[in-house]
Amino acid sequence: MKLHAHAVARIAERGASEEEVAAAIREGERFPAKFGRTGFRRNFRFDGKWRGRTYGNKQLEVFATFEDDDWLVISVVVKYF
């Protein structure tokens, strides 16, 4: 797995980790995304605070393209619930 600079910035600002991104690609639900990309979705136990509110879970949606025999992660979206 390779990370685009945009993905690195989104991971940091949205409260995810590179390990969670890799797990979403390995173990998550795969779905078609815009621009011919592939999306991966996986829920994680969170049990913590994010921006002043407490949440039990978070969901990562990872958007990637497959090139040079590896996934290039373009962006990461994190939802807390």
Buried (B, 14 or more C-beta within 10 A) or exposed (E): BEBBEEBBEBBEEBBBEBEBBBBBBEEBEEEEBEEEBBBBBBBBEBEEEEEEEEBEEBBBBBBBBEEEEEBBBBBBBBEBE
